[in-house]
Amino acid sequence: MGFFDRFKNKESAYDATNIRVTDLDKNFVFDYDLSTWMVKEVYTYDWGDNFFTKEFKIENEKDTLFLNIEDDDELTISITQKDRLVNIGEDLPDIIYKNQSPPSKIEFNGKTYLLEGEGPGYFNDASLGKESWVEFISWDFVDKSGEFVLCIEQWEERKFEASHGKIIKEFEISNITPHKQE
């Protein structure tokens, strides 16, 4: 056994001497934007063809946000906040219900978002410790700069969720450590 082998966590799939954002799990803590955040819940999305993404509900002393991780050819990370769909566009629920999809362009918070992708998938709240997959459809929008994102999800015929935020770089998340709950 080498000197550094004693620091590796034998029960985990990550190298404890080099924890990356892709290694995050429930109760991990990390620094982002001059604040310390804790992962409160872990969600897994199955998009088919053995392609999965992760979403983490994260909290600091005053905010709750969502960290989204997609590792498909290259790592894409976004930080988002949930919002009511009617706050994005008050007619959007009716438009989606009638047309079975949102418009391809949405104006929100002074930005123009363009539809980048649509995908049916399955959602699992991994924090519950059991597999309970729920079907949904997601529409992803990106602004013209490629920096800001908006997502609309349809869970049932008339049940929608929306989120918006920005794409960040992996180096913006630092000091990742597992944290044991007392």
VMD Tcl script that builds the backbone (N, CA, C; Angstrom):
set m [mol new atoms 546]
animate dup $m
set s [atomselect $m all]
$s set {name element resname resid chain x y z} {
  {N N MET 1 A 0.854 -1.174 0.000}
  {CA C MET 1 A 0.000 0.000 0.000}
  {C C MET 1 A 0.893 1.228 0.000}
  {N N GLY 2 A 0.659 2.148 -0.957}
  {CA C GLY 2 A 1.407 3.391 -1.044}
  {C C GLY 2 A 0.926 4.391 -0.007}
  {N N PHE 3 A 1.708 5.445 0.181}
  {CA C PHE 3 A 1.388 6.467 1.176}
  {C C PHE 3 A 0.008 7.082 0.926}
  {N N PHE 4 A -0.323 7.435 -0.311}
  {CA C PHE 4 A -1.580 8.119 -0.599}
  {C C PHE 4 A -2.779 7.174 -0.626}
  {N N ASP 5 A -2.543 5.857 -0.723}
  {CA C ASP 5 A -3.638 4.900 -0.732}
  {C C ASP 5 A -4.454 4.947 0.555}
  {N N ARG 6 A -3.838 5.295 1.665}
  {CA C ARG 6 A -4.566 5.330 2.932}
  {C C ARG 6 A -5.613 6.440 2.973}
  {N N PHE 7 A -5.526 7.428 2.065}
  {CA C PHE 7 A -6.491 8.530 2.036}
  {C C PHE 7 A -7.670 8.255 1.112}
  {N N LYS 8 A -7.600 7.207 0.349}
  {CA C LYS 8 A -8.688 6.880 -0.559}
  {C C LYS 8 A -9.811 6.198 0.214}
  {N N ASN 9 A -11.017 6.616 -0.056}
  {CA C ASN 9 A -12.191 6.052 0.589}
  {C C ASN 9 A -12.493 4.702 -0.053}
  {N N LYS 10 A -12.418 3.645 0.712}
  {CA C LYS 10 A -12.582 2.286 0.193}
  {C C LYS 10 A -14.031 1.987 -0.214}
  {N N GLU 11 A -15.011 2.702 0.357}
  {CA C GLU 11 A -16.416 2.428 0.082}
  {C C GLU 11 A -16.965 3.277 -1.051}
  {N N SER 12 A -16.233 4.235 -1.552}
  {CA C SER 12 A -16.774 5.174 -2.524}
  {C C SER 12 A -16.194 4.944 -3.906}
  {N N ALA 13 A -16.915 5.457 -4.902}
  {CA C ALA 13 A -16.486 5.343 -6.283}
  {C C ALA 13 A -15.590 6.503 -6.690}
  {N N TYR 14 A -15.238 7.359 -5.754}
  {CA C TYR 14 A -14.409 8.515 -6.063}
  {C C TYR 14 A -13.070 8.432 -5.341}
  {N N ASP 15 A -12.104 9.168 -5.845}
  {CA C ASP 15 A -10.781 9.271 -5.238}
  {C C ASP 15 A -10.830 10.416 -4.225}
  {N N ALA 16 A -10.733 10.109 -2.951}
  {CA C ALA 16 A -10.862 11.117 -1.887}
  {C C ALA 16 A -9.782 12.192 -1.962}
  {N N THR 17 A -8.695 11.928 -2.692}
  {CA C THR 17 A -7.638 12.939 -2.826}
  {C C THR 17 A -7.878 13.859 -4.017}
  {N N ASN 18 A -8.918 13.551 -4.822}
  {CA C ASN 18 A -9.206 14.350 -6.016}
  {C C ASN 18 A -10.701 14.303 -6.325}
  {N N ILE 19 A -11.527 14.838 -5.412}
  {CA C ILE 19 A -12.978 14.801 -5.596}
  {C C ILE 19 A -13.391 15.862 -6.614}
  {N N ARG 20 A -14.169 15.423 -7.593}
  {CA C ARG 20 A -14.643 16.321 -8.652}
  {C C ARG 20 A -16.152 16.540 -8.510}
  {N N VAL 21 A -16.677 17.488 -9.237}
  {CA C VAL 21 A -18.103 17.790 -9.202}
  {C C VAL 21 A -18.924 16.570 -9.634}
  {N N THR 22 A -18.392 15.732 -10.479}
  {CA C THR 22 A -19.091 14.523 -10.922}
  {C C THR 22 A -19.185 13.471 -9.812}
  {N N ASP 23 A -18.444 13.670 -8.720}
  {CA C ASP 23 A -18.464 12.744 -7.585}
  {C C ASP 23 A -19.460 13.156 -6.504}
  {N N LEU 24 A -20.121 14.286 -6.653}
  {CA C LEU 24 A -21.026 14.788 -5.615}
  {C C LEU 24 A -22.079 13.757 -5.241}
  {N N ASP 25 A -22.478 13.821 -3.989}
  {CA C ASP 25 A -23.521 12.949 -3.470}
  {C C ASP 25 A -24.195 13.662 -2.307}
  {N N LYS 26 A -25.241 13.058 -1.775}
  {CA C LYS 26 A -25.975 13.657 -0.663}
  {C C LYS 26 A -25.043 13.945 0.508}
  {N N ASN 27 A -25.212 15.115 1.101}
  {CA C ASN 27 A -24.459 15.615 2.253}
  {C C ASN 27 A -23.035 16.060 1.939}
  {N N PHE 28 A -22.635 16.065 0.674}
  {CA C PHE 28 A -21.353 16.666 0.328}
  {C C PHE 28 A -21.490 18.178 0.478}
  {N N VAL 29 A -20.382 18.830 0.796}
  {CA C VAL 29 A -20.352 20.291 0.852}
  {C C VAL 29 A -19.319 20.781 -0.151}
  {N N PHE 30 A -19.534 21.998 -0.654}
  {CA C PHE 30 A -18.598 22.589 -1.606}
  {C C PHE 30 A -18.763 24.101 -1.590}
  {N N ASP 31 A -17.787 24.781 -2.147}
  {CA C ASP 31 A -17.832 26.235 -2.252}
  {C C ASP 31 A -18.176 26.624 -3.682}
  {N N TYR 32 A -19.079 27.611 -3.789}
  {CA C TYR 32 A -19.445 28.188 -5.081}
  {C C TYR 32 A -19.879 29.629 -4.840}
  {N N ASP 33 A -19.357 30.539 -5.615}
  {CA C ASP 33 A -19.776 31.939 -5.586}
  {C C ASP 33 A -19.695 32.520 -4.170}
  {N N LEU 34 A -18.539 32.318 -3.526}
  {CA C LEU 34 A -18.233 32.867 -2.197}
  {C C LEU 34 A -19.173 32.381 -1.096}
  {N N SER 35 A -19.707 31.171 -1.264}
  {CA C SER 35 A -20.598 30.600 -0.259}
  {C C SER 35 A -20.379 29.089 -0.194}
  {N N THR 36 A -20.665 28.518 0.965}
  {CA C THR 36 A -20.578 27.072 1.133}
  {C C THR 36 A -21.973 26.476 0.971}
  {N N TRP 37 A -22.060 25.444 0.147}
  {CA C TRP 37 A -23.320 24.789 -0.174}
  {C C TRP 37 A -23.290 23.341 0.271}
  {N N MET 38 A -24.454 22.807 0.635}
  {CA C MET 38 A -24.564 21.386 0.978}
  {C C MET 38 A -25.560 20.726 0.041}
  {N N VAL 39 A -25.208 19.524 -0.428}
  {CA C VAL 39 A -26.116 18.732 -1.257}
  {C C VAL 39 A -27.157 18.101 -0.335}
  {N N LYS 40 A -28.411 18.463 -0.550}
  {CA C LYS 40 A -29.503 17.968 0.284}
  {C C LYS 40 A -30.221 16.770 -0.344}
  {N N GLU 41 A -30.343 16.783 -1.672}
  {CA C GLU 41 A -31.022 15.693 -2.365}
  {C C GLU 41 A -30.324 15.434 -3.692}
  {N N VAL 42 A -30.428 14.199 -4.157}
  {CA C VAL 42 A -29.799 13.788 -5.419}
  {C C VAL 42 A -30.884 13.207 -6.322}
  {N N TYR 43 A -30.955 13.710 -7.554}
  {CA C TYR 43 A -31.938 13.231 -8.526}
  {C C TYR 43 A -31.199 12.683 -9.743}
  {N N THR 44 A -31.730 11.618 -10.315}
  {CA C THR 44 A -31.165 11.028 -11.524}
  {C C THR 44 A -32.206 11.101 -12.628}
  {N N TYR 45 A -31.754 11.467 -13.824}
  {CA C TYR 45 A -32.614 11.524 -15.004}
  {C C TYR 45 A -32.109 10.500 -16.007}
  {N N ASP 46 A -33.013 9.686 -16.513}
  {CA C ASP 46 A -32.692 8.687 -17.524}
  {C C ASP 46 A -33.300 9.163 -18.840}
  {N N TRP 47 A -32.439 9.448 -19.818}
  {CA C TRP 47 A -32.875 9.985 -21.103}
  {C C TRP 47 A -32.917 8.905 -22.183}
  {N N GLY 48 A -32.705 7.652 -21.815}
  {CA C GLY 48 A -32.703 6.558 -22.776}
  {C C GLY 48 A -31.322 6.328 -23.351}
  {N N ASP 49 A -31.142 5.221 -24.022}
  {CA C ASP 49 A -29.865 4.853 -24.640}
  {C C ASP 49 A -28.701 4.922 -23.652}
  {N N ASN 50 A -28.958 4.537 -22.406}
  {CA C ASN 50 A -27.936 4.501 -21.359}
  {C C ASN 50 A -27.306 5.883 -21.098}
  {N N PHE 51 A -28.102 6.943 -21.263}
  {CA C PHE 51 A -27.637 8.302 -20.987}
  {C C PHE 51 A -28.372 8.838 -19.762}
  {N N PHE 52 A -27.596 9.200 -18.728}
  {CA C PHE 52 A -28.133 9.677 -17.466}
  {C C PHE 52 A -27.524 11.033 -17.124}
  {N N THR 53 A -28.300 11.886 -16.465}
  {CA C THR 53 A -27.780 13.134 -15.918}
  {C C THR 53 A -28.148 13.187 -14.440}
  {N N LYS 54 A -27.470 14.066 -13.714}
  {CA C LYS 54 A -27.718 14.222 -12.273}
  {C C LYS 54 A -28.141 15.650 -11.977}
  {N N GLU 55 A -28.972 15.779 -10.972}
  {CA C GLU 55 A -29.349 17.087 -10.448}
  {C C GLU 55 A -29.247 17.006 -8.934}
  {N N PHE 56 A -28.697 18.046 -8.344}
  {CA C PHE 56 A -28.520 18.094 -6.903}
  {C C PHE 56 A -29.254 19.300 -6.337}
  {N N LYS 57 A -30.104 19.061 -5.351}
  {CA C LYS 57 A -30.719 20.165 -4.621}
  {C C LYS 57 A -29.682 20.628 -3.612}
  {N N ILE 58 A -29.291 21.897 -3.717}
  {CA C ILE 58 A -28.229 22.410 -2.857}
  {C C ILE 58 A -28.747 23.595 -2.039}
  {N N GLU 59 A -28.219 23.731 -0.835}
  {CA C GLU 59 A -28.634 24.823 0.048}
  {C C GLU 59 A -27.426 25.445 0.712}
  {N N ASN 60 A -27.518 26.757 0.913}
  {CA C ASN 60 A -26.579 27.451 1.781}
  {C C ASN 60 A -27.408 28.081 2.888}
  {N N GLU 61 A -26.862 29.036 3.601}
  {CA C GLU 61 A -27.581 29.598 4.736}
  {C C GLU 61 A -28.837 30.375 4.352}
  {N N LYS 62 A -28.990 30.756 3.072}
  {CA C LYS 62 A -30.167 31.553 2.712}
  {C C LYS 62 A -30.888 31.118 1.436}
  {N N ASP 63 A -30.287 30.307 0.584}
  {CA C ASP 63 A -30.892 29.973 -0.703}
  {C C ASP 63 A -30.951 28.467 -0.943}
  {N N THR 64 A -31.889 28.081 -1.802}
  {CA C THR 64 A -31.966 26.721 -2.325}
  {C C THR 64 A -31.858 26.824 -3.838}
  {N N LEU 65 A -30.884 26.123 -4.416}
  {CA C LEU 65 A -30.672 26.110 -5.858}
  {C C LEU 65 A -30.537 24.665 -6.320}
  {N N PHE 66 A -30.342 24.492 -7.627}
  {CA C PHE 66 A -30.172 23.162 -8.195}
  {C C PHE 66 A -28.937 23.154 -9.084}
  {N N LEU 67 A -28.074 22.173 -8.849}
  {CA C LEU 67 A -26.852 21.996 -9.621}
  {C C LEU 67 A -27.092 20.836 -10.576}
  {N N ASN 68 A -26.960 21.097 -11.860}
  {CA C ASN 68 A -27.230 20.096 -12.899}
  {C C ASN 68 A -25.927 19.676 -13.560}
  {N N ILE 69 A -25.715 18.363 -13.669}
  {CA C ILE 69 A -24.481 17.814 -14.231}
  {C C ILE 69 A -24.815 16.917 -15.411}
  {N N GLU 70 A -24.251 17.248 -16.570}
  {CA C GLU 70 A -24.392 16.421 -17.763}
  {C C GLU 70 A -22.987 16.108 -18.255}
  {N N ASP 71 A -22.667 14.827 -18.349}
  {CA C ASP 71 A -21.338 14.411 -18.784}
  {C C ASP 71 A -21.487 13.538 -20.026}
  {N N ASP 72 A -21.653 14.207 -21.164}
  {CA C ASP 72 A -21.858 13.530 -22.442}
  {C C ASP 72 A -20.872 14.124 -23.442}
  {N N ASP 73 A -19.780 13.452 -23.669}
  {CA C ASP 73 A -18.657 13.931 -24.477}
  {C C ASP 73 A -17.899 15.058 -23.775}
  {N N GLU 74 A -18.616 16.030 -23.237}
  {CA C GLU 74 A -17.977 17.066 -22.429}
  {C C GLU 74 A -18.881 17.373 -21.238}
  {N N LEU 75 A -18.288 17.912 -20.190}
  {CA C LEU 75 A -18.997 18.197 -18.953}
  {C C LEU 75 A -19.736 19.527 -19.069}
  {N N THR 76 A -21.049 19.500 -18.826}
  {CA C THR 76 A -21.859 20.714 -18.804}
  {C C THR 76 A -22.482 20.829 -17.419}
  {N N ILE 77 A -22.279 21.976 -16.780}
  {CA C ILE 77 A -22.762 22.212 -15.424}
  {C C ILE 77 A -23.601 23.484 -15.432}
  {N N SER 78 A -24.752 23.417 -14.799}
  {CA C SER 78 A -25.552 24.631 -14.652}
  {C C SER 78 A -26.076 24.737 -13.224}
  {N N ILE 79 A -26.274 25.971 -12.812}
  {CA C ILE 79 A -26.886 26.286 -11.524}
  {C C ILE 79 A -28.224 26.940 -11.847}
  {N N THR 80 A -29.309 26.385 -11.313}
  {CA C THR 80 A -30.630 26.917 -11.633}
  {C C THR 80 A -31.458 27.111 -10.369}
  {N N GLN 81 A -32.510 27.884 -10.532}
  {CA C GLN 81 A -33.499 28.025 -9.472}
  {C C GLN 81 A -34.867 27.713 -10.053}
  {N N LYS 82 A -35.703 27.103 -9.248}
  {CA C LYS 82 A -37.057 26.763 -9.691}
  {C C LYS 82 A -37.904 28.027 -9.727}
  {N N ASP 83 A -38.883 28.028 -10.617}
  {CA C ASP 83 A -39.807 29.147 -10.736}
  {C C ASP 83 A -41.138 28.600 -11.225}
  {N N ARG 84 A -42.190 29.341 -11.003}
  {CA C ARG 84 A -43.503 28.950 -11.531}
  {C C ARG 84 A -43.519 29.230 -13.030}
  {N N LEU 85 A -44.104 28.333 -13.785}
  {CA C LEU 85 A -44.151 28.496 -15.232}
  {C C LEU 85 A -44.852 29.790 -15.627}
  {N N VAL 86 A -45.893 30.178 -14.902}
  {CA C VAL 86 A -46.610 31.420 -15.236}
  {C C VAL 86 A -45.738 32.653 -14.999}
  {N N ASN 87 A -44.688 32.539 -14.182}
  {CA C ASN 87 A -43.750 33.658 -14.015}
  {C C ASN 87 A -42.842 33.797 -15.232}
  {N N ILE 88 A -42.586 32.692 -15.927}
  {CA C ILE 88 A -41.786 32.723 -17.155}
  {C C ILE 88 A -42.639 33.333 -18.277}
  {N N GLY 89 A -43.865 32.886 -18.368}
  {CA C GLY 89 A -44.823 33.397 -19.355}
  {C C GLY 89 A -46.212 32.982 -18.928}
  {N N GLU 90 A -47.087 33.942 -18.674}
  {CA C GLU 90 A -48.388 33.597 -18.090}
  {C C GLU 90 A -49.252 32.737 -19.001}
  {N N ASP 91 A -49.014 32.758 -20.308}
  {CA C ASP 91 A -49.790 31.940 -21.240}
  {C C ASP 91 A -49.134 30.585 -21.536}
  {N N LEU 92 A -47.941 30.353 -21.025}
  {CA C LEU 92 A -47.205 29.130 -21.370}
  {C C LEU 92 A -47.940 27.834 -21.029}
  {N N PRO 93 A -48.572 27.709 -19.846}
  {CA C PRO 93 A -49.276 26.438 -19.587}
  {C C PRO 93 A -50.329 26.118 -20.650}
  {N N ASP 94 A -51.108 27.132 -21.059}
  {CA C ASP 94 A -52.136 26.901 -22.080}
  {C C ASP 94 A -51.523 26.612 -23.445}
  {N N ILE 95 A -50.454 27.319 -23.788}
  {CA C ILE 95 A -49.781 27.098 -25.075}
  {C C ILE 95 A -49.249 25.663 -25.159}
  {N N ILE 96 A -48.595 25.223 -24.092}
  {CA C ILE 96 A -48.036 23.858 -24.086}
  {C C ILE 96 A -49.154 22.828 -24.133}
  {N N TYR 97 A -50.208 23.059 -23.368}
  {CA C TYR 97 A -51.330 22.110 -23.352}
  {C C TYR 97 A -51.964 21.989 -24.738}
  {N N LYS 98 A -52.188 23.113 -25.394}
  {CA C LYS 98 A -52.837 23.104 -26.712}
  {C C LYS 98 A -51.935 22.565 -27.817}
  {N N ASN 99 A -50.645 22.934 -27.794}
  {CA C ASN 99 A -49.719 22.592 -28.883}
  {C C ASN 99 A -48.840 21.376 -28.595}
  {N N GLN 100 A -48.909 20.855 -27.379}
  {CA C GLN 100 A -48.068 19.737 -26.960}
  {C C GLN 100 A -46.579 20.097 -26.925}
  {N N SER 101 A -46.279 21.394 -26.963}
  {CA C SER 101 A -44.899 21.868 -26.845}
  {C C SER 101 A -44.925 23.383 -26.616}
  {N N PRO 102 A -43.851 23.919 -26.065}
  {CA C PRO 102 A -43.776 25.368 -25.876}
  {C C PRO 102 A -43.370 26.053 -27.178}
  {N N PRO 103 A -43.435 27.378 -27.204}
  {CA C PRO 103 A -42.918 28.078 -28.393}
  {C C PRO 103 A -41.408 27.868 -28.506}
  {N N SER 104 A -40.856 28.081 -29.675}
  {CA C SER 104 A -39.414 27.869 -29.869}
  {C C SER 104 A -38.580 29.040 -29.352}
  {N N LYS 105 A -39.242 30.141 -28.995}
  {CA C LYS 105 A -38.538 31.315 -28.471}
  {C C LYS 105 A -39.330 31.868 -27.288}
  {N N ILE 106 A -38.623 32.128 -26.184}
  {CA C ILE 106 A -39.255 32.678 -24.983}
  {C C ILE 106 A -38.465 33.898 -24.529}
  {N N GLU 107 A -39.171 34.981 -24.254}
  {CA C GLU 107 A -38.567 36.189 -23.685}
  {C C GLU 107 A -38.777 36.129 -22.174}
  {N N PHE 108 A -37.674 36.235 -21.408}
  {CA C PHE 108 A -37.773 36.169 -19.943}
  {C C PHE 108 A -36.616 36.937 -19.330}
  {N N ASN 109 A -36.922 37.776 -18.365}
  {CA C ASN 109 A -35.910 38.565 -17.640}
  {C C ASN 109 A -34.976 39.323 -18.582}
  {N N GLY 110 A -35.515 39.869 -19.655}
  {CA C GLY 110 A -34.714 40.667 -20.580}
  {C C GLY 110 A -33.820 39.866 -21.506}
  {N N LYS 111 A -34.007 38.550 -21.545}
  {CA C LYS 111 A -33.200 37.689 -22.419}
  {C C LYS 111 A -34.119 36.916 -23.360}
  {N N THR 112 A -33.584 36.587 -24.516}
  {CA C THR 112 A -34.294 35.755 -25.478}
  {C C THR 112 A -33.724 34.350 -25.396}
  {N N TYR 113 A -34.587 33.394 -25.072}
  {CA C TYR 113 A -34.188 31.991 -24.978}
  {C C TYR 113 A -34.716 31.241 -26.190}
  {N N LEU 114 A -33.852 30.431 -26.793}
  {CA C LEU 114 A -34.234 29.639 -27.959}
  {C C LEU 114 A -34.260 28.160 -27.586}
  {N N LEU 115 A -35.259 27.459 -28.099}
  {CA C LEU 115 A -35.399 26.032 -27.821}
  {C C LEU 115 A -34.196 25.292 -28.385}
  {N N GLU 116 A -33.504 24.560 -27.520}
  {CA C GLU 116 A -32.322 23.812 -27.946}
  {C C GLU 116 A -32.590 22.313 -28.006}
  {N N GLY 117 A -33.511 21.850 -27.175}
  {CA C GLY 117 A -33.771 20.418 -27.178}
  {C C GLY 117 A -35.050 20.059 -26.467}
  {N N GLU 118 A -35.609 18.926 -26.891}
  {CA C GLU 118 A -36.810 18.372 -26.283}
  {C C GLU 118 A -36.524 16.914 -26.018}
  {N N GLY 119 A -36.886 16.452 -24.848}
  {CA C GLY 119 A -36.606 15.060 -24.568}
  {C C GLY 119 A -37.520 14.453 -23.535}
  {N N PRO 120 A -38.119 13.308 -23.875}
  {CA C PRO 120 A -38.829 12.550 -22.853}
  {C C PRO 120 A -37.810 11.818 -21.994}
  {N N GLY 121 A -38.147 11.630 -20.738}
  {CA C GLY 121 A -37.220 10.939 -19.857}
  {C C GLY 121 A -37.920 10.391 -18.633}
  {N N TYR 122 A -37.102 9.855 -17.739}
  {CA C TYR 122 A -37.585 9.324 -16.478}
  {C C TYR 122 A -36.775 9.945 -15.354}
  {N N PHE 123 A -37.454 10.258 -14.257}
  {CA C PHE 123 A -36.861 10.924 -13.100}
  {C C PHE 123 A -36.901 9.994 -11.902}
  {N N ASN 124 A -35.813 9.987 -11.124}
  {CA C ASN 124 A -35.754 9.211 -9.886}
  {C C ASN 124 A -35.121 10.056 -8.792}
  {N N ASP 125 A -35.795 10.143 -7.660}
  {CA C ASP 125 A -35.245 10.833 -6.496}
  {C C ASP 125 A -34.364 9.832 -5.753}
  {N N ALA 126 A -33.061 9.862 -6.060}
  {CA C ALA 126 A -32.112 8.902 -5.480}
  {C C ALA 126 A -31.965 9.095 -3.974}
  {N N SER 127 A -32.338 10.252 -3.453}
  {CA C SER 127 A -32.235 10.518 -2.026}
  {C C SER 127 A -33.157 9.633 -1.207}
  {N N LEU 128 A -34.204 9.094 -1.841}
  {CA C LEU 128 A -35.159 8.250 -1.121}
  {C C LEU 128 A -34.620 6.843 -0.877}
  {N N GLY 129 A -33.533 6.496 -1.567}
  {CA C GLY 129 A -32.922 5.190 -1.366}
  {C C GLY 129 A -33.641 4.057 -2.063}
  {N N LYS 130 A -34.568 4.379 -2.955}
  {CA C LYS 130 A -35.258 3.335 -3.713}
  {C C LYS 130 A -35.463 3.834 -5.132}
  {N N GLU 131 A -35.686 2.903 -6.027}
  {CA C GLU 131 A -35.918 3.242 -7.432}
  {C C GLU 131 A -37.411 3.488 -7.624}
  {N N SER 132 A -37.756 4.694 -7.990}
  {CA C SER 132 A -39.141 5.057 -8.244}
  {C C SER 132 A -39.152 6.042 -9.404}
  {N N TRP 133 A -39.134 5.521 -10.618}
  {CA C TRP 133 A -38.994 6.334 -11.820}
  {C C TRP 133 A -40.337 6.909 -12.245}
  {N N VAL 134 A -40.322 8.207 -12.601}
  {CA C VAL 134 A -41.517 8.917 -13.048}
  {C C VAL 134 A -41.246 9.485 -14.437}
  {N N GLU 135 A -42.192 9.285 -15.353}
  {CA C GLU 135 A -42.025 9.761 -16.722}
  {C C GLU 135 A -42.367 11.247 -16.819}
  {N N PHE 136 A -41.634 11.968 -17.668}
  {CA C PHE 136 A -41.875 13.391 -17.900}
  {C C PHE 136 A -41.287 13.772 -19.250}
  {N N ILE 137 A -41.515 15.027 -19.650}
  {CA C ILE 137 A -40.892 15.556 -20.861}
  {C C ILE 137 A -40.265 16.903 -20.508}
  {N N SER 138 A -39.124 17.166 -21.118}
  {CA C SER 138 A -38.363 18.374 -20.803}
  {C C SER 138 A -38.043 19.150 -22.077}
  {N N TRP 139 A -38.133 20.471 -21.973}
  {CA C TRP 139 A -37.726 21.358 -23.061}
  {C C TRP 139 A -36.632 22.264 -22.539}
  {N N ASP 140 A -35.477 22.269 -23.199}
  {CA C ASP 140 A -34.326 23.062 -22.770}
  {C C ASP 140 A -34.113 24.233 -23.711}
  {N N PHE 141 A -33.951 25.402 -23.118}
  {CA C PHE 141 A -33.731 26.644 -23.848}
  {C C PHE 141 A -32.400 27.247 -23.422}
  {N N VAL 142 A -31.741 27.912 -24.352}
  {CA C VAL 142 A -30.479 28.603 -24.068}
  {C C VAL 142 A -30.573 29.992 -24.682}
  {N N ASP 143 A -30.012 30.989 -23.988}
  {CA C ASP 143 A -30.025 32.330 -24.568}
  {C C ASP 143 A -28.974 32.412 -25.669}
  {N N LYS 144 A -28.992 33.502 -26.407}
  {CA C LYS 144 A -28.107 33.638 -27.570}
  {C C LYS 144 A -26.633 33.623 -27.194}
  {N N SER 145 A -26.282 34.029 -25.974}
  {CA C SER 145 A -24.880 34.024 -25.548}
  {C C SER 145 A -24.405 32.614 -25.192}
  {N N GLY 146 A -25.359 31.699 -24.958}
  {CA C GLY 146 A -24.997 30.346 -24.538}
  {C C GLY 146 A -24.658 30.260 -23.068}
  {N N GLU 147 A -24.892 31.333 -22.326}
  {CA C GLU 147 A -24.535 31.387 -20.907}
  {C C GLU 147 A -25.718 31.101 -19.987}
  {N N PHE 148 A -26.928 31.472 -20.411}
  {CA C PHE 148 A -28.099 31.331 -19.550}
  {C C PHE 148 A -29.036 30.255 -20.088}
  {N N VAL 149 A -29.665 29.528 -19.160}
  {CA C VAL 149 A -30.524 28.408 -19.524}
  {C C VAL 149 A -31.901 28.559 -18.888}
  {N N LEU 150 A -32.864 27.931 -19.530}
  {CA C LEU 150 A -34.229 27.890 -19.029}
  {C C LEU 150 A -34.760 26.502 -19.372}
  {N N CYS 151 A -35.459 25.893 -18.443}
  {CA C CYS 151 A -35.976 24.541 -18.655}
  {C C CYS 151 A -37.448 24.494 -18.252}
  {N N ILE 152 A -38.250 23.844 -19.074}
  {CA C ILE 152 A -39.656 23.601 -18.762}
  {C C ILE 152 A -39.854 22.091 -18.749}
  {N N GLU 153 A -40.502 21.595 -17.697}
  {CA C GLU 153 A -40.787 20.167 -17.582}
  {C C GLU 153 A -42.289 19.967 -17.437}
  {N N GLN 154 A -42.796 18.957 -18.135}
  {CA C GLN 154 A -44.202 18.585 -18.020}
  {C C GLN 154 A -44.268 17.206 -17.386}
  {N N TRP 155 A -44.947 17.113 -16.234}
  {CA C TRP 155 A -45.008 15.876 -15.465}
  {C C TRP 155 A -46.325 15.134 -15.651}
  {N N GLU 156 A -47.363 15.869 -15.849}
  {CA C GLU 156 A -48.675 15.306 -16.126}
  {C C GLU 156 A -49.317 16.210 -17.167}
  {N N GLU 157 A -50.543 15.915 -17.532}
  {CA C GLU 157 A -51.187 16.688 -18.591}
  {C C GLU 157 A -51.135 18.189 -18.327}
  {N N ARG 158 A -51.354 18.594 -17.077}
  {CA C ARG 158 A -51.358 20.022 -16.745}
  {C C ARG 158 A -50.462 20.345 -15.547}
  {N N LYS 159 A -49.440 19.552 -15.328}
  {CA C LYS 159 A -48.511 19.823 -14.229}
  {C C LYS 159 A -47.142 20.165 -14.819}
  {N N PHE 160 A -46.710 21.405 -14.583}
  {CA C PHE 160 A -45.471 21.911 -15.161}
  {C C PHE 160 A -44.529 22.406 -14.073}
  {N N GLU 161 A -43.241 22.343 -14.365}
  {CA C GLU 161 A -42.216 22.965 -13.533}
  {C C GLU 161 A -41.285 23.735 -14.456}
  {N N ALA 162 A -40.696 24.787 -13.926}
  {CA C ALA 162 A -39.762 25.580 -14.718}
  {C C ALA 162 A -38.568 25.949 -13.847}
  {N N SER 163 A -37.444 26.142 -14.502}
  {CA C SER 163 A -36.242 26.594 -13.806}
  {C C SER 163 A -35.423 27.438 -14.775}
  {N N HIS 164 A -34.592 28.291 -14.203}
  {CA C HIS 164 A -33.714 29.123 -15.023}
  {C C HIS 164 A -32.437 29.375 -14.252}
  {N N GLY 165 A -31.366 29.606 -14.997}
  {CA C GLY 165 A -30.080 29.833 -14.350}
  {C C GLY 165 A -28.998 30.057 -15.377}
  {N N LYS 166 A -27.778 29.623 -15.006}
  {CA C LYS 166 A -26.660 29.846 -15.909}
  {C C LYS 166 A -25.721 28.655 -15.925}
  {N N ILE 167 A -24.989 28.569 -17.021}
  {CA C ILE 167 A -23.973 27.531 -17.181}
  {C C ILE 167 A -22.708 28.026 -16.493}
  {N N ILE 168 A -22.057 27.114 -15.758}
  {CA C ILE 168 A -20.822 27.466 -15.059}
  {C C ILE 168 A -19.716 26.503 -15.456}
  {N N LYS 169 A -18.504 26.835 -15.091}
  {CA C LYS 169 A -17.341 25.985 -15.345}
  {C C LYS 169 A -17.050 25.140 -14.104}
  {N N GLU 170 A -16.444 23.993 -14.311}
  {CA C GLU 170 A -16.157 23.085 -13.195}
  {C C GLU 170 A -15.285 23.741 -12.134}
  {N N PHE 171 A -14.331 24.581 -12.540}
  {CA C PHE 171 A -13.428 25.194 -11.566}
  {C C PHE 171 A -14.151 26.167 -10.625}
  {N N GLU 172 A -15.371 26.583 -10.959}
  {CA C GLU 172 A -16.121 27.495 -10.096}
  {C C GLU 172 A -16.622 26.800 -8.833}
  {N N ILE 173 A -16.601 25.482 -8.840}
  {CA C ILE 173 A -16.974 24.693 -7.659}
  {C C ILE 173 A -15.695 24.135 -7.069}
  {N N SER 174 A -15.472 24.418 -5.797}
  {CA C SER 174 A -14.208 24.018 -5.172}
  {C C SER 174 A -14.451 23.479 -3.760}
  {N N ASN 175 A -13.382 22.987 -3.170}
  {CA C ASN 175 A -13.395 22.481 -1.786}
  {C C ASN 175 A -14.519 21.464 -1.544}
  {N N ILE 176 A -14.659 20.515 -2.447}
  {CA C ILE 176 A -15.697 19.486 -2.323}
  {C C ILE 176 A -15.264 18.468 -1.280}
  {N N THR 177 A -16.132 18.252 -0.307}
  {CA C THR 177 A -15.834 17.262 0.726}
  {C C THR 177 A -17.109 16.527 1.130}
  {N N PRO 178 A -16.984 15.229 1.420}
  {CA C PRO 178 A -18.133 14.508 1.987}
  {C C PRO 178 A -18.359 15.038 3.403}
  {N N HIS 179 A -19.601 15.041 3.832}
  {CA C HIS 179 A -19.931 15.533 5.171}
  {C C HIS 179 A -20.856 14.539 5.831}
  {N N LYS 180 A -20.477 14.080 6.969}
  {CA C LYS 180 A -21.335 13.133 7.688}
  {C C LYS 180 A -22.331 13.909 8.530}
  {N N GLN 181 A -23.605 13.488 8.459}
  {CA C GLN 181 A -24.650 14.115 9.272}
  {C C GLN 181 A -24.487 13.666 10.701}
  {N N GLU 182 A -24.653 14.589 11.619}
  {CA C GLU 182 A -24.557 14.261 13.059}
  {C C GLU 182 A -25.821 13.594 13.540}
}
mol reanalyze $m
mol bondsrecalc $m
mol representation Tube
mol addrep $m
